[in-house]
């Protein structure tokens, strides 16, 4: 639109030049007309200066004056006035009636254009007008970056953020508003982002900016004293917007998984910083509630048949293929996040086309039932969903290997069991309850594809040494994540880089699930491990499993810690 304005202005100036040539005016006429024109020009200029000074702030003009100038056409207006003064002055001094007349006509054009500029600026005097302009500016920048990345296919999602001036200016303004604890500016800045209309090519980049803004607000709340109520309200808007953008992607699993991992990490970080006295208990409480509510919201979007839905968009799964749900599940189960055991119900239904009717609180094994439904001799499911899941997962050995790797990452990122859990931070699915921890751990421990210590050693060797062949579920998930890096403090770590968690993932599949079961196989497995591996596993167990810290012997630390599995289903056993 700016280019068309400039073309129209040029054509008007050329037309007025022909008028001046055809009808030159006298010296007195030019002076009289110019006096009124200059007076009106100065009035408009003063009005614009007053409006700009009274209404604009850093939060309402974050890109640069260039964007505002492009909207109100200020430079073109001033340029016309400069040419008008130049031609008028030269004409009067040189006694050239044509030049003086042309200058006077240009002053009239400048005043007409000045009224247009004033009206455009007056539209920005309200916060709604400014937000609308800045929203369009941000949307244009994200769209341009999406198109350039789509054409080049080079670079990560976050690399361009370091060089884009508009996005960098926006993020800098967000940081300034959050550290300055300006709730009004924060609200307007978040609204500008979530209401930006971006084409599909720019959705990945838009999600990256959403997550970056979310982390900046959270960091300001935990360490900078920003108002947690306002930040949580903005965080909900950002999360809803991310989920909405994910629905537009052909593969929404990577960004949805990244958001799920970040929320789980955030709950643990808020707890840790509250216990250490870095963050206020009020801020930690609000953020803990945010994470549990937001993860439940994500779960409802993934579950094909959720228990409840806030609106029709939450009906049906956002994920459309087995690989997508496997990628998301592996991310959702990290960092001891809320509702991670419940997530496997939706995973089961997407992969088999049937519902899992067991209760994990009673000790029902979702992964074992899923294995039976896909690969068992009896109870094998023959739905189209199950056939697609078998093609994605491969053989039963590949199935076991994949879920063992998922359990490695889940165990390595469990919350520190030694930390006290303040009562004000207790929320559903975010509690110090050992039975809940046992239920989460048992979802993997009941996936028992080996029963003896010797078989467990072979399984551990496979986890350590086996390379994922091309076309396997793990390789395809790694490929789907490739290039999609988000600016979050939660890096992805390959399970092979967590040997202690590998040992613990194998050990939990040998641990007794009831007090009546023997732990001899578990002890036999641990007894033959190299001392460094056993000690590293014991240190991990001391950190993530209750009761293990009180044992000095590494074997006893692991065995005692894994006794938490026996808490699940205890009420059923006592009743029977």
N, C-alpha and C positions, 0 to 999 in steps of 0.2 A: 504493500500500500504506500510505503514511503517513496518508492521509486515513481509510482503513478502521480503522487503529489508533486514531486519535483518536475516531472514532465509537464504537468498542467501549469505549473508556475512558469516554466520556461516559455511555453506557448503564449501565456498571457503577456509576459514581458516582451516577446517579439511582436505581438499584436499591438501593444501600446507604443512600441517604437514606430510602427507605421502610422499610428494616429498622430504622434508628435511630429512626424515629418509632414503629414498632410495638413495639420491644423496647429501650427506653432502659436503660442500666446505671448502677450506683451510682458515686459519686465514686472510691472505692477501686479498684473493678474497672477503671475507665478509666485511672487512674494506673498500675496494675500492667501492664496490656496495653500502654500507650503506652511505658513504659520499655523493654520488650523490643523493641518495634517500632522505636523510635529507635535502639537499639543496633545492630540488624540493618541499618537504613537507613544508619547511619554506616559500618558495615563495608563495605557494598556501594559506597558513595561513595568510600571510601578505596581500595578495590580498583580501581575504575575509574580513579582519579587515578594510581595507581602504574602500571597497564598503559599508560595514555596517555603518561605521562612517559618510560617506558622504551622504547616501541616506535615512536612516531611521530616523523617528521622531515619536513623540507620536501619531500623527494621522495615521501613516502608520504601526504601530506595537502595536496597542492598546490591543490585547488579552494578550500576554506575549511573552517572548522569546521562550517559549516552542512550540508555534505554528510555529514560524519561524524555530526553530530547527527541528521540525518534517518534515518540507518541504525540508530543505536543507541537512538533515542527518548529522548535524555537530557533534553531540555527538558520533555517531557511528564511524565517521572518526577519531576523536581525540582518541577514545578508541582503535582503531586499531593501531594508531601510538604509543600509550602508551605501548600496548602489544609488538609491534615490538621493541621498545627501551628496554623493560624489557628482552625479550628473547635474543636480541643481546648482551646487556651488560652482562647478566649472562653467555652466551656462551663464550664470549671473556675472561671474568675474570676466569671462571672455565675451560677454554680450552676444551669446549664441542662443537665440530664442528656441531653437529645436531641442538643444541639450537641456535647457532649463525646463521647458515644457515636459520633456520625457522624465526628468527627475520628479517633477510635481505629480505626474501620473503614476510613477513608481511608488511615491508616498501613499497615494490612494490605494494602490494594490497592496502595499505593506499593511495599511490599516485594515483592509478587508481580511488579509491573511492573519493579522494580529487578532482579530475577533475570533477567527477559527481556532488559533492557538490558545487564546484565553478560555474559550469554551472547553477545549480538550483538557486544559490544566484544571479548570474548575471541576471537571468530572473526576479528577484525581484528588480533589480536596477531601472527599470522604474516604474512610478506611476501606470501604467496599470497592471503590474505584481503584485505589492503589493496589489492593490485593489482586484485583482482576488483571491489572497490567503486569504485575510481578509474576502472577501465576502463568500468564501467557509467555512471558520471557523465559521462565524456567522450563516450561513445556517445550518451547522451541529449541532450547539448548539440549535437552534430553533427546528430543527427536533427531536433531542433527547428529548427535553422538551415536545414537542407535543406527542411523543410516550409514554413517562412515564406518562403524564397526562391522555392519552387515556386508558392506562392499569389500572391506579389506580382509575380514576374517582373522585379524591379527590382534594380539594384545589381550590382556585380561580385562574383566569388567571394571576393576578398580584402578587400572593404570591411567586411564584417561582422566580420572578425577584430579590427578595431580597437575594437569595442564589446562583443564577447562576453566576459563576465568569466571564465567557466570556461576557455575556450580561451586567453585571454590569460594566465591564471594558469598553465595548463599550459605554454605556450611560455616564460613567464618562468622556470619551474622548470627546463625543459630548458636554457635558457641558463645558469642558475646552476650546474647540475650539470656542464655541459660546460666552462665557464670554470674551475670549481673542480677539474676533472679527477677527477671521482668516477665511476669506471667502473661501479660497482654501481648507483648511482642512474640513470645513463644507460641501462643495460640495462633496468632496471625501467620507466623512463618510455617507452622505445621499445616495450617489450612491451605496455604499457597501450594504446598507440595502434594497433599492428598487430593486436592481438587484439580490438579494439572491434568489435562487431557493429552495423553501420549499415545502415539501409534504403537502397534504391536512390536515393531522393530526396536523401540526404545524401552520396552517393558523391563527387560533384565537390568538395564542401567538405572531405571527408575527405582526398582526394588533395592539396588545397591545403595542409592541415596537414602531411601527410607530407612534401611538398617543402620546406615551411618548416623543419621539424625537420631534414631532411637537410642543408639549407644551414647551419643553426646549428651542427650537429656538425662539418661540414667546415670552417667558418670557425674554430671553436675548435681544430681540428687544425692548420690552416695557420698561424694567427696566435697561438693561445693555448696551444699546447703540450699539448693533450689527447692521450691515448694513441691513436695511429693504428690499432693492431690492434683495440682495442675499438670505435673509431668505424667502422672498415670493416665489422666484423661487424654492427653495428647498421644501417649503411647498406645492406648486403645485405638485411637483414630489411625495411627500409623500401621498398626497390626491389621486392622480391618482393610486398610487400603492395600497392604501387601497381599493379603488373601484374595482380594478382588483382582489384583493384577495377575496373580498366579492362575486364576481361572482363564485368563486370556492366552496363556502359554500352552504350547503343544506338550511340553514336558515341565510341569510345575513342581516336580519332586525336589530338585536341587534347592531352589529358593525356599520352599516350604520346609525342607529338612534343615536348612541353615537357620531359619527363624526358630524352629523347634529346639535345636541345639542351643542357640543363644539364650532362649528363655529359661531352659533348664540350668545353664551355667549362671545366669543372672540370679536365680533363686539361691543357689549355693554361695555366690559371691556376696549377696546381701546378708545372708546369715553370717558368713565369716566376718565381714566388716562390722556388723552389729556386735558380734561377740567380742571383737577386738577393740571396740569403742571408737572406730573410725567413722562409722555412719550412725546416725540417730536411729533409735528403735522405731520411730514413726516412719522414717523413710524406708527402712528395711521391711516393716510390716506391709506398707502399701505396695512395694515392689514384689514381695512374696505373693500377695493376693493377685497382683497383675499376672504373674507368671502362671499360676494355677488356672486362673480364668482363661487366659489367652491360649494355653495349651489345650484346655478342654474345647475351646472354640475351634482350634485347628483339628482336633480329633473328630469333632462333629462334621467338619467338612470332608474328612477322609472316609469316615465310616459310611458304608452304603446304606445302613439302616440305623441311624443314631437313636439313642433313647429319647432325645428331645431335640427340637430345632427351633431357633429363634425366628427364622424366616425361611422361605422356600428355597433360597440359595444353598442352604445347608442340607437339603435332601439330595441324596445321591452322592457318590464319591467324586472328588476332584481329580483323583488318579484313575487313569484309564488302562494301564498295562501292568503286568506282574513286576517288571523291572522297576517301574516307578514306585510301586508300593514297597518293594524290597529296599530301595534306596531310602525312602522316607522312614521306614521302620528302623533301619539301622541308625539313622540320625536321631529319631525320636527317643530311642532307648538309651541315649548317652546322658551323662551327667546327672543320673538319678532324678530325672525329671518327673513331674507329676503325671499320673495317668498312663505311665508307660506300659503297665501290664494290660490295661484296658485297650491299648492300641492294637494289641495282637488279635483282639476279637474282629476288628475291621479287616486286619491283614488276612485272617483266616477266611473271612467271607469273600474278599476280593479274589483270593487265590483258588478257592474251591467252588464258589458259587453257592455255598450252603452256610448256615449259621452254626457257630460253636455254642452248644447249650450248657457246657460245664461252667463251674465257678472256681476261679483261680484261688479264691479265699479258702476253699475247701481242699485245695491241692490238685485240682484238675490241671492236666498238662495240655496246653494249647499246641505247643510245637510237636509233641508226640502224636497227638490226634491229627495234626496237619500232615505229619509224615505218613501216618497210616492211611489218611484219605487220599494222598497222592501216590504212594508207592506200596501200600499194603496189599497182601493177598486177599484179605477180607476187608470189607468196608471201603474199597477203592471207589473214588468218585469219578464219574465219567462226564462231567459237565464241560462245556466249552471253556469255562474259566480254569478248570483243573487241567485240561489239556494244554492251555497256554502257559500255566504255571510250570508244568513239567518241562515244556520246551525251554522256558527261561532258566529254570534251575538245573536242568540236566538230570544226571542219574541220582540215585539215592545217596551215593557217596558224596556227590557234589552238594546235595541238600544239607547233609550233616556238616560238611566243611564250611558252608556259608554261614549257617546259624552258629557254629562254634566261633567263627571270627566275629560275628555280631556280639556274642556274649563276652568275648575278650574285651572289646571296647567298652561295653556296658559296665563290666566289673572294674576296669581300670579307672573309670570316671565316677565311681560311686562317691557319695558324700562322706566326709571325714566323720566316722562314728564317734570319735573322741571329743568332738566339739559339743558343748552344751547347746541345747535348743531352747531359747527363751520362749515362755508360754505365749507371748504376744505374737510370735511368728508362726504359731501352729495354724495350719490351714488343712483342709481336706487334701489328702495325698501329698502333703508336705509336713510331715510330723516326725518326731524321734521314735515312733512306734517300731519296735524290732520286728513285730509280726508283719508290718507293711514291707519292711526291708526284706524279710524272708520271702514274702509273696513275690516281690520283684525278682529276687535271686532264683526262686524256685521255677519261674517261667523258663529259665534256661537250664537249671539243674535237672529238671525232669525230662529233658531231651537226652535220653540215655541210649546212645547208639553203641555203647560198649559196657561191659559189666565187670571186667577183671582188671587188675593192675597192669597185666601184660598188654591187654588191648588198649588201655589208657596211655601207656607209653608209646604205642604205635600211633595213636591219635595225636599225641603231643608232637611226635616227630613229623607227622603230616602237617600240622599247623605251622611248625617252624620252617620246614624245608620245602613244602609244596608251592610251586609257582602256579599262578592262575592262568590257565590257557586262554587264548583268544576265544571269545564267544561265551565264556563262562559268566555267571551272574556277577561275580565280583569284578571281573574285567570290564564288563559292560557298564556297571555302576561307576567304576573309576573313569571310564570314558565319558559317561554322561556328566560327571562333575568337572571334567577337564575344561579349563578356561573360565569356569564360573566361580571366581573367587570373590568373596564379599568382605567388605571392610569391617570385620568383626574380630574381637580378641579371642576367638575360639577356633584355632587352626585344626584342620583334619590331620589325624595321626594314624598311620597304617597300623593294623593289629600286629604285624610282624615286628614292629618296633616296641612291643610291650610284652617281653618274654615272661615277666612275673605274672601278668594277667592271663597269659596263655596257660601257665601251670595251674593257676587258680580256676580257670574255666574248665579245665579237664578234671581237676580235683573235685569241684562241686558236683560233677556228674557221677562221682563215686561215693559221695557223702551220704550217710543214712538219712532218710526222710522221716523216720519215726524213731522214737527211743528204743524200740524193740529190734531194729535192724543193726547189723554188725558194721563196724567201721574198719574191719581188717583189710579189706581191699584198698581203702583210702590210705591207710597207714603203710601198706606194702608199696603203694605207688610213690608216696612221699619219701620213704626210707631210702630208695635207690637213686634219688635225684642228686646231682652234684651239689656240694655245700653252698656255693654262691647262688645257684638257682633257688635252692630251698630257703636260704636266708632272705633273698629278695622277695619271694612269695610270702614269707612270714611277715615281712615289713608291710607289704600291701594288705595282707589280712588284718594286721594290727590297725591299719588306718581305716579300713572300710567295714570291718566286721566287728560287731559288739562281742566283748569278752576275750578277744584275742590278745589285747594289750596286757592282760594279766598273766600271760604265759611267757616264760623265758625260753622254753624249748621250741624251736621252729615248727616241728611236727605238731606239737600240742597246740600251738597258736593257730595253725590252720584248721585242725580238727575241731577245736573249741569254737572258733569263729564260724565254721560252717554248720554248727549245731543250730544256728538261727533258722535253718530250713525246717527244723522239727516243730517250730512254733506254728507253722501254717497247717490248718486242719486240726489243730489240737482240740478245739471246741467240739468238732465232730467226733473225734475219738473218745473224748470224755463222755459225750452224750450216749454213744453206743456202748 
